[in-house]
Amino acid sequence: MQNRKVKVYTVCAWILGVICLAAVAAWLVLFFVAGCNLFAIRPIWLGFLLITVAGLSMAAACVFVYVIMLARERDRNTFLCPACGEVCEVGNRFCAHCGEALQEIE
């Protein structure tokens, strides 16, 4: 289940990153068509809208990447109890679910 979530978050991060790049590219086209004069962009709201879309999509993509990194770090610091199959943290000496003594992982 965790791997499926990571895959969905990865796809979302890529989609938002592509939206950001598309918005930045469209804004640059507008900027150069306007002769590199920010206030010559007609209509001006379109330029600001593209900047806003780029910023929001990049911020959301960064959040998804952060969540992916947290999920992978959590997977790295856990393992399954050999007796009951519950998730245990690496530093635990006993399983919190069944009380079985856990061997140290090397």
N, C-alpha and C positions, 0 to 999 in steps of 0.2 A: 504494500500500500504506500509506503514511504517513497519508494522509487517512482511510483506513478505520479505522486505529487511533485517530486523533483522534476520529472519530465514536463509536466504541465507548466510549472513555474519557469522552466528553461524556455519553453515555447513562447510563453507570455513575454519574457524578457527580450527575446529576439524580435517578436512582433513590435513591441514598443520601441526598441532600438531602431528598427527599420522606419517606423513612423517618424521618429525624431530626425533621422538622417534625411528622409524625404522632405520634411518641413524645413530643415536647414537649407537643403538644396533649392527648394522653391523660393525661399527667402533670398538666397544669394542671387538667383536668376532675376527676381524682382529688383534687387539692389543694383545689379549691373545694368539692367534695362533702363533704370532710372538715372543712369549716368553717375553711379556711386554717390548720389545725393539722397540721404535718408528721407528727407521731407519732400522729395519729388516723386515718391512712390504713390501711384494713384490706383485704387483707393488706399489711403494710408492705413485703414483698419485691417486690411488684408496682411500687411507686413507685420503688424503687431500681433495679429491672430496666429500667424505662422510661428513667430517667436514664442508665444505662449504655448502652443501645441508642442513645439520642440522641447521646451523646458519641462512641461508636465509629463510628457512621455519619457523623457530621460530620467526624471525623478522616480517615476513608477518602475522603470526598468532597473534602476539601482536598488529599489526596495526588493524586487523579485530576486535579484542576484544575491542580496544580503540574506534573504530567507533560504535560498539554495545553499549558501555557504554554512548557515547555521544547521540545516538539516544534515549536511554531509559531516560536519564536525560532531554532531550528536551520534550519528551512525558509527563514527570512528571510536567513540568513547563508550560504546555499549556492546554487549554480547548476550547470547541466549543462555539461560540456565540449562545445564545438561539434564537435570532431573525433571523440571516442569515445563521448560520452554519459554518462561517469562523473560522479559528484557531486564538485564542487570547492568549496573555501571561497572567500569573496569576496576575501580578501587575497592569494591565491596568484597568482604570475606565470606559473607553468607547471603543467600538469596532472600530478598525481602518477601517473596511470595510463599515459598515452601520451607525456608530455613536451612536448606541444604548447604553444606560447606562448599565453597567454590575454590577451584584450583587457580593459582596465579598464572596469568597468561604471559608468556615470554615472547 
